Amino acid sequence: MHPIYRTGIGQSSHRFLPPDSSKPCMIGGIIFEEVPGIDSESDGDVVYHSICNAITSLTGIPILTGIALELYRKDGYTDSQVYLEHALKTLNHQKIVHVALAIEGKNPRFKDYIIPMREKIAFILGLTISQVGLTTTTGDGLTDFGCGDGLQCLCILSTMENQ
């Protein structure tokens, strides 16, 4: 039996709400109080959304445009972790072996949050922290994200399946 390796790529981006919004900003399962919330029907967690989209690219099952919207209409879910947990069930016999994430945005500053975010993501995905890579960049102000209008996250998800 030889293992089969697959790679999924996902992306998500959202604008910030106006500064006077009371909605909290959720990124990688962590609340960032120093920035406005994300403009989205859910909590707008671009990290969890990008992982869901990477899983969709592996399975072909639409999570955010299918399962998440159905859950939202049905029960009013706003917690993106619920969407991610549903996405993980679609992997069937594929086991996640590594996830790489790259967040772009001027704010917030992530320095003190990298380790807690990696730990939370590792726990949800059933990985060790060493299997979760997370980088952040301001993009030197070259995009709307780097200018502070919102956040973008890119995800590469690697899986293995024994045949």
C-alpha positions as CSV (number, residue, x, y, z in Angstrom):
1,M,0.0,0.0,0.0
2,H,1.4,3.3,-1.1
3,P,0.1,6.6,0.4
4,I,-1.6,9.1,-1.9
5,Y,-0.8,12.7,-1.1
6,R,-3.1,15.5,-2.1
7,T,-2.9,19.3,-1.8
8,G,-5.8,21.7,-1.5
9,I,-5.5,25.5,-1.9
10,G,-8.0,27.9,-0.3
11,Q,-8.3,31.7,0.0
12,S,-10.7,34.0,1.8
13,S,-10.9,37.7,2.2
14,H,-13.2,40.2,3.9
15,R,-13.4,43.9,4.6
16,F,-13.5,45.3,8.1
17,L,-16.8,46.8,9.3
18,P,-16.8,50.5,10.4
19,P,-14.8,51.1,13.6
20,D,-18.0,51.8,15.6
21,S,-19.4,48.3,14.9
22,S,-19.9,46.1,17.9
23,K,-19.1,42.8,16.1
24,P,-15.9,41.3,17.4
25,C,-13.1,40.4,15.0
26,M,-12.4,36.7,14.9
27,I,-9.2,35.5,13.2
28,G,-8.0,31.9,13.5
29,G,-10.5,31.3,16.3
30,I,-9.1,34.2,18.4
31,I,-10.9,37.4,19.1
32,F,-8.9,40.6,18.2
33,E,-10.4,43.4,20.2
34,E,-8.2,46.1,18.7
35,V,-9.7,46.0,15.2
36,P,-13.3,46.2,13.9
37,G,-15.2,43.1,13.1
38,I,-15.3,41.5,9.7
39,D,-18.1,42.3,7.2
40,S,-19.6,38.8,6.7
41,E,-22.7,36.8,7.3
42,S,-20.6,34.6,9.7
43,D,-17.9,35.8,12.1
44,G,-15.8,36.3,8.9
45,D,-12.8,34.3,10.2
46,V,-10.7,34.4,7.0
47,V,-8.4,31.7,8.4
48,Y,-11.1,29.1,9.0
49,H,-12.8,30.1,5.7
50,S,-9.5,29.6,3.7
51,I,-9.1,26.2,5.3
52,C,-12.7,25.3,4.4
53,N,-12.0,26.4,0.8
54,A,-8.8,24.3,0.7
55,I,-10.9,21.3,1.8
56,T,-13.4,22.1,-0.9
57,S,-10.6,22.1,-3.5
58,L,-9.6,18.6,-2.3
59,T,-13.1,17.1,-2.1
60,G,-15.2,19.1,-4.6
61,I,-17.8,19.6,-1.9
62,P,-18.8,23.2,-1.5
63,I,-18.5,24.1,2.2
64,L,-18.9,27.9,2.3
65,T,-21.2,28.2,-0.6
66,G,-23.2,25.1,0.3
67,I,-23.0,23.7,3.8
68,A,-22.3,27.0,5.6
69,L,-25.1,28.9,3.8
70,E,-27.5,26.1,4.6
71,L,-26.5,26.1,8.3
72,Y,-26.8,29.9,8.3
73,R,-30.3,29.8,6.8
74,K,-31.4,27.0,9.1
75,D,-30.0,27.8,12.5
76,G,-28.4,31.3,12.2
77,Y,-24.9,30.0,12.8
78,T,-22.2,32.6,12.8
79,D,-19.3,30.7,14.2
80,S,-17.0,29.6,11.4
81,Q,-15.6,26.8,13.5
82,V,-19.0,25.0,12.9
83,Y,-18.4,25.3,9.2
84,L,-14.8,24.0,9.5
85,E,-16.0,21.0,11.6
86,H,-18.4,20.1,8.8
87,A,-15.7,20.5,6.2
88,L,-13.4,18.1,8.1
89,K,-16.1,15.4,7.9
90,T,-16.0,15.6,4.1
91,L,-12.4,14.5,4.0
92,N,-13.4,10.8,4.5
93,H,-10.2,8.8,4.6
94,Q,-7.9,11.7,3.9
95,K,-5.8,12.6,6.9
96,I,-4.5,16.2,7.1
97,V,-0.7,16.1,7.5
98,H,0.1,19.8,7.3
99,V,-1.5,23.2,6.8
100,A,0.3,26.4,5.7
101,L,-1.5,29.7,6.2
102,A,-0.5,33.2,5.1
103,I,-2.5,36.2,6.4
104,E,-2.2,39.6,4.8
105,G,-3.4,42.8,6.5
106,K,-2.2,46.0,7.9
107,N,-4.0,45.4,11.2
108,P,-4.1,43.8,13.7
109,R,-0.5,43.1,14.7
110,F,-0.2,39.3,15.1
111,K,3.0,39.0,17.0
112,D,1.4,37.9,20.4
113,Y,-1.2,35.8,18.7
114,I,0.7,33.5,16.4
115,I,1.3,30.7,18.9
116,P,-2.3,30.7,20.3
117,M,-3.7,30.7,16.8
118,R,-1.5,27.8,15.7
119,E,-2.5,25.9,18.9
120,K,-6.2,26.4,18.2
121,I,-5.9,25.4,14.6
122,A,-3.9,22.4,15.4
123,F,-6.4,21.2,18.0
124,I,-9.4,21.6,15.6
125,L,-7.5,19.8,12.7
126,G,-6.2,17.1,14.9
127,L,-2.6,18.1,14.3
128,T,0.5,19.0,16.4
129,I,1.5,22.7,16.4
130,S,4.5,21.8,14.3
131,Q,2.1,20.7,11.5
132,V,0.6,24.2,11.4
133,G,2.5,26.9,9.6
134,L,1.3,30.5,9.9
135,T,2.9,33.7,8.5
136,T,1.6,37.2,8.4
137,T,2.5,40.2,6.3
138,T,1.3,43.8,5.8
139,G,2.0,43.5,2.1
140,D,3.8,46.8,2.3
141,G,0.5,48.6,1.6
142,L,0.4,47.4,-2.0
143,T,-3.2,45.9,-1.7
144,D,-6.4,46.9,0.0
145,F,-5.5,44.5,2.8
146,G,-2.1,46.0,3.3
147,C,-3.8,49.5,3.4
148,G,-6.0,48.3,6.3
149,D,-9.3,47.8,4.5
150,G,-9.6,44.1,5.5
151,L,-7.8,40.8,5.7
152,Q,-6.9,38.0,3.3
153,C,-5.7,34.5,4.1
154,L,-4.2,31.9,1.8
155,C,-4.1,28.2,2.8
156,I,-2.3,25.2,1.5
157,L,-3.6,22.0,3.0
158,S,-1.8,18.7,2.6
159,T,-3.4,15.3,3.1
160,M,-2.4,11.7,3.0
161,E,-4.5,8.6,2.3
162,N,-3.3,5.0,2.6
163,Q,-4.5,2.8,-0.3
